[in-house]
Amino acid sequence: MSVIQTIRNKYGKIAGAVIAIALVGFIVSDARNGSFGNFFGGRDSNVMKIDGTKIDPKEYQVFLKEYETLYMMFNKGRTLDDATRAQMDEQVVQMMVYQTVAEEQCKKLGIETTEEEKKDMIYGENADPIVKQFQINGQQVFINPQTNQFDPQMIKQLEKAVNEEPQKYDPNGKIREQWESVKSYVQRMSTVNKFDMLFTSAVYTPSYVAKRNITDQNSLASIRFVKVPYTTVADNDVKVSDDELKAYIQKHAAQYETDQQTRSMEYVSFDINPSSADTFRQVDALMQIKGDFATTKEKDNKAFVNNKSDDVNSFSEAYLNKRTFLSRYADSISALPVGAIYGPYYENGGYRLTKIVDRKTLPDSVKSRHILVKTKYQGQEILSDSAAKMRIDSAIAAINAGASFDSMVARYSDDDGSKQKGGEYTWTLQQRPNLAKEYGDFIFEGKQGERKMVKVKSDGYEGYHYIEILEQKGTAPAVQLATITKNLAPSDSTVNAIYGKANEFAGKNPTAAEFDATASKQHLDKRVGDNIKVTSFSVPGLGPAREVIRWMYDHKVGDISGVFQLGEQRYVVAKLTAIQDKGLAEVNAANRPMLEQKVKEEKKAEIISKKYAGASIESIAQGSGQQPGQSDSVVLGASYIPGLGYEPKVVGYSFCPSVQPNTVSPGIKGQGGIYFISLLNHRSNPADPNMMQMQMAQMRYQQDNQTRNVMNQVLQQAVIRKADVKYNADNF
């Protein structure tokens, strides 16, 4: 105690000062990285800057939340997987850029959305389509059940219910949150929609264009052709220089110009797969219980399986026949006697033991009709047992006396789902476990034409059924199975071992040369992630990989990453191979193979064209080892040729005035090879003068729609390309 007291007396003030400095440092550090980052000289906390307008993370998250709500609403509550979320993140970034630019342009033009318009697009008779389709649990809620039409009054009813009685109508606040997100999105996009309409509403197809298109569609040619593949010239016979690659990029500048910086990488993947030890552990676990499983009594099979199997509620009372037993081992298992066990065997991600519980001959489907009188429904008493029994007896007596089954269904049955169909249902053998046991047992194990009253007690209801079996189809042997599954997954030790390999690779290969040499020596599959934008959230081949992309934009060419874990599937170590600035692409390690292939094809095209210049179709075919062909339906207004595929240049040459009948064209560079064609004839399908006006109207309508669709696709990209956007990769 004296030592502690001495420290307190001599060093208390010093310790206090150190703690104070540490606290100040912590606060400043937090401020630099938080909302006060700009004030303290830290990093920019904004997501991006669009033509000078800053977008902060909160605004980005609000927009993202709106997209998530719309996705969930129109996909019946389906949760977002990682791939869909990554795609959505990219869409949100692009839409925020487009929205910001569109709003600025509309502001300059004096185009705005008034408060009255905003109100009308939510609460008006002609509300926005998204408002009309608002759904809760997959059901549209603003549809009037009497008229089956959209009713804006139901919007106010919903808002009143969730605002005034949230505990009753919206206890977790989810409905209100979703509705507010939908309203926000609709109003947010109103100006963007007006901007779009400035362009799409201006679309107009002149009469002469429509007439020309009709003429083109009625113009046909017949040709003979031969295709000489590029592969007839060996790659080794074609050399490509760097200057030629650069010249190719310059010649095709529109294809190789980027609107923002991109980066490329190479990476090696260490996949997280189960080891042989993991396999042995699961197989051994099944072997340990196989004996007990074999001696388990029939009534105890369910408890034993559910206790030992990795699959939740894995025991099923269903009977499987040849059509429904979908296993590669179905024949072997079905041939076993009752009580026998098959396995362990591997299927669907796990090792299994399957026991034959029972075998019967059963129909694959049954058509039946019934009258149901309920005594209880969801725990609430409807009729006393005696009253229900008297009611069903009355129905049976009337049917036996000659009354129609349909009329008794309408009069007595409590099953509203089958009343309109005379009580009829068709059930499959797979659905049998979903039926009340007494009901299912009778319709599948009784005989066609037989009638019976059964008393049922299920989770949902209790009562009496009077059932008639109308038809049984597909009667065949069926088996009831009990299956124990041990899922095959990598153990912690396996995962740690794989991580160790990835970490060792990253640690021992800190340079690009060492990365390449070790990957080659260890026979690791080195893959490419090419042209990755700062706004990307996934990498082709890797899937969602935002952390990898952030690393790419914080390092220089040749840097080697640490170990990234992507989901539960793999570890990745990357090497940054190229940084491509905005503008025309440069030749780099990532795009070189593709560029070399393109330039080689051009050189091969020149070699092939010169080699067969002036030769006939037959001699070209013979010399190249190819078969000549003929097409009699080349249409001037199309790019696709039956038998050839997408070959617009061949179509063009088929109607080119310089290509005369019975002569051979020069080599035409196509998909995968060089075409030589010989024109046989041109012909036209004469247009009916009486139908011309109607055809022109249809053509103009089609052309207008096609132009609008194309415009909708390219307008956003064009606007984003022209915008001055600075992205902060770390802040997405």
Secondary structure, 3 states (H helix, E strand, C coil): CHHHHHHHHHHHHHHHHHHHHHHHHHHHHHHHHCCCCCCCCCCCCCCEEECCEEECHHHHHHHHHHHHHHHHHHCCCCCCCHHHHHHHHHHHHHHHHHHHHHHHHHHHHCCCCCHHHHHHHHHCCCCCHHHHCCEECCEECCEECCCCEECCHHHHHHHHHHHHCHHHHCCCCHHHHHHHHHHHHHHHCHHHHHHHHHHHCCCCCCHHHHHHHHHHHCEEEEEEEEEEEHHHCCHHHCCCCHHHHHHHHHHCHHHCEECCCEEEEEEEEEECCCCHHHHHHHHHHHHHHHHHHHHCCHHHHHHHHHHHCCCCCCCCCCEECCCCCCCCCHHHHHCCCCCCEEEEEEECCEEEEEEEEEEEEECCEEEEEEEEEEEEECCEECCCHHHHHHHHHHHHHHHHCCCCHHHHHHHHCCCHHHHCCCCEEEEEHHHHHHCCHHHHHHHHHCCCCCEEEEEEECCCEEEEEEEEEEEEECCEEEEEEEEEEEECCCCHHHHHHHHHHHHHHHHHCCCHHHHHHHHHHCCCCEEEEEEEECCCCEECCCEECHHHHHHHCCCCCCCECCCEEECCCEEEEEEEEEEECCEECCCCCCCHHHHHHHHHHHHHHHHHHHHCCCCCHHHHHHHHCCCCEEEEEEECCCCEECCCEECHHHHHHHCCCCCCCCCECCCEECCCEEEEEEEEEEEECCCCHHHHHHHHHHHHHHHHHHHHHHHHHHHHHHHHHHCCEEECHHHC
